[in-house]
Amino acid sequence: MNYLTAHQSPENLYFAEQRINERHEVIHLLAITERGTGQILDISSEGLSFGCLYPHDFPHEFYLDILDAKGSHIKKVKVQKMWEINGDCQESSAIFELVIGVEFSNLSAFQKDDLNYLLKNIEQTDYPY
């Protein structure tokens, strides 16, 4: 008889791969899409998540702008949708009808430089609480 041996739980492997790069929680960044504007909840060099006050249908690939309240504006960033959580699956206290996680796709050198600058400044202004 053949036996299947699991050396590592798939859930643990998924979570280990999910956060290779540290994500920074933010409150001063916006994701601007052709379907509307959302608040960026966290960001890393690989991707971000954002919340929308109203439900939208996003395709697998789309473009967004990242706008910082301090003046930075990274335009036409191509992203791939990795996951989404609609309002029905969230806690009743959630303010967003939709939360989406995206991965950056084919960033230009200019966009990479702008993103690195943005992340560097976030690290300097993270709050201790």
N, C-alpha and C positions, 0 to 999 in steps of 0.2 A: 504494500500500500504506500502511496506517495503522501508525504506530509508537507504542508506549506509552513515555512518558518518565517516569522516576521522579525526582522532585526531592529526595525525602528517604526514607530507609529507614523502613519501618513500625516496625521494632523501635526505632529511635532516637526516633521520635515517641512511641511507647508509654512508653518509659522517661522521656522528658522530662515527659510528663503525669503519670506515676505518682508522682513525688515533688515536686509543687508545694509542699507544706508539709513542713518539716523534721520528721522522725520522731526521737523520743528513745528510745534503748535504755534499758530499765528492768529491774530485777530484783525490785522490791518491790510490784508491782501484780498483782492477781488479777482475772480475768474470771469472774464467777459466772453460770452459765446454768441453765436447768431440766434440762439434760443432765449437769451437773457443773461442776467448777471447773477453770480453766486458768490458766497463768502468762502474763501479758501480756509480750510480748517487745519491742514498740516501740509508741509512741503519738504521735499528732499531733492537731491540731484537727479533722482530717477523718476519722480512723479509727485503727484499731489492728490488731495481729496478736497471736494468742495460741496457745500450745501446750497440747495435751491428752496426758496419759499413756496414755489409752485411746482407741481409735477411737470416734467418734460420728457419727451422721448429723444434720447441721444443715440446717434449711430455708433458703431464700433470704433470708427476713426472720425475725428473732427478737429477743428482748430479752435484755440482760445487765446486770449490775451491775458497776461498777468499784470495787474495794476497794483502798485504799492501806494499807500496813502502818503508816503514820503517822497513820491515823485518818480520812481522807477516804472517803466512800462516795457514789458517784453511782448512783442507783437507776433501774431500768427504762429503760435507754438502748436505743432502737430502732436496730438495725443491719441492714445488707444484706451478705450474704456476697459478697465480690468474687473470692476465690480460696481454694483449699485444697490442701495437700500431704499425702498420707497416708504412712504409714511405709514403704511399698514403694518410694516415689520418693525417699526421703531417704538420706543417707549412713548407713552401719551404726553410726556413733558417735552418731547423733541420739538424744536421750532422749525425744522426743515421738513418739507414734504418729500424731498429726494436728496440723498447723499451719494456722490459718485467718486470712485477712485480711478485715477488715470495714470498711465505711464507715458513719459515723454518719448517721442518717436522722431528720429532724424533731426536733432537740434543742429542748427547751423553753429559755426564757430562763434559768431556774434551773440547768438542766443545763449550758448554755453557760458560765455564770459559774463553776460548780464545776469544769468542765473547764479553763477558762482559769487558774483558781487552781492547779489541779494541775500544769498545764504550766509555769506560772511558777515553781513550787517545784522542779520537776524541773530546770529550767535552772539554778537556783541550787545544786543539789546534784550536778550531773553530775561524774563523776570524770574526772581528766585522762588516765587511761590507757585 
